[in-house]
């Protein structure tokens, strides 16, 4: 049986970028996130706001190798990097004075990947 590969050009470019940054900066976190993003779509992570609220502290950097969904409430500000956000999730994170960023922005801001928590 033929192995299914992703055809999303944005996702392919992102995983290549993360692998390259992981190798250049000797940061295994980017390599790990790229591996998780390469999984088939049905096995990729979907994380609700309630889980982010439960497992994070104020002003933490969070990486979600998948999609952030809007179920639940956020009561403290965090910075979240994810492949995709639902509209409700973005609204709730911004309402709590948090930030929604892309992985490209997160890597440029923190190339070594220090103090980043992967939730999923």
C-alpha positions in Angstrom: 0.0 0.0 0.0 1.3 3.4 -0.9 2.2 5.8 1.9 0.0 8.9 1.9 1.9 12.2 1.7 0.7 15.7 2.4 -0.1 17.8 -0.6 -0.5 21.1 1.3 2.4 23.3 -0.1 2.3 25.6 3.0 2.7 22.6 5.3 5.5 21.1 3.3 7.4 24.4 3.3 6.9 24.8 7.0 8.2 21.3 7.9 11.3 21.9 5.7 11.9 25.3 7.4 11.5 23.7 10.9 13.9 20.9 10.1 16.5 23.3 8.6 16.2 25.6 11.7 16.5 22.6 14.0 19.7 21.5 12.3 21.2 25.0 12.1 20.5 26.0 15.6 20.9 22.5 17.2 17.4 22.8 18.6 15.6 19.4 18.6 12.3 21.1 19.4 11.8 22.3 15.8 12.7 18.8 14.5 10.1 17.3 16.8 7.4 19.8 15.8 8.1 19.1 12.1 7.7 15.3 12.7 4.4 15.9 14.4 3.1 18.1 11.6 4.0 15.5 9.0 1.5 13.0 10.4 -1.7 12.4 8.3 -4.4 15.0 8.9 -6.6 12.6 10.8 -3.8 11.9 13.3 -2.7 15.6 13.6 -3.5 17.3 16.9 -6.5 19.5 17.7 -6.3 21.3 21.0 -9.0 23.2 22.7 -8.6 26.5 24.5 -9.7 24.8 27.8 -6.6 22.5 27.6 -4.3 25.4 27.0 -5.8 27.2 30.0 -5.5 24.2 32.2 -1.8 23.3 31.4 -0.2 26.8 31.1 0.9 29.6 33.3 0.7 33.3 32.6 3.0 34.6 29.7 4.2 31.2 28.6 5.3 30.3 25.0 3.2 27.4 23.7 3.6 25.4 20.5 0.7 23.3 19.1 1.7 21.1 16.2 -1.9 21.1 14.7 -5.0 23.3 15.1 -6.2 25.3 18.1 -10.0 25.1 18.6 -12.2 27.5 20.5 -14.0 25.3 23.1 -13.4 26.6 26.6 -12.3 29.8 28.2 -8.9 31.5 28.6 -8.2 33.5 31.8 -4.5 34.4 31.4 -2.4 35.7 28.6 -0.1 33.3 26.6 1.6 33.3 23.3 0.5 30.4 21.1 2.1 29.2 17.9 0.1 26.7 15.8 -0.3 25.5 12.3 -3.9 26.7 12.3 -6.4 28.5 14.6 -10.2 28.5 14.5 -11.7 32.0 14.5 -13.2 31.6 18.0 -9.8 30.4 19.4 -8.1 33.5 18.0 -10.8 35.7 19.5 -10.5 34.1 23.0 -6.7 34.2 23.1 -6.6 37.9 22.0 -9.4 38.7 24.5 -7.2 37.3 27.3 -4.4 39.6 26.1 -2.5 36.8 24.5 -1.0 36.4 21.1 -1.5 34.0 18.1 1.7 33.7 16.1 2.9 31.4 13.3 5.8 29.0 13.7 7.9 31.1 11.3 7.5 34.1 13.7 8.2 32.0 16.7 11.4 30.5 15.2 12.7 34.0 14.3 11.9 35.3 17.7 13.4 32.2 19.6 15.8 30.3 17.3 17.1 28.0 20.0 13.6 27.0 21.1 14.2 27.6 24.8 11.3 27.9 27.2 8.7 26.7 24.7 6.1 24.1 25.8 4.6 21.7 23.3 0.9 21.0 24.1 -1.0 18.3 22.3 
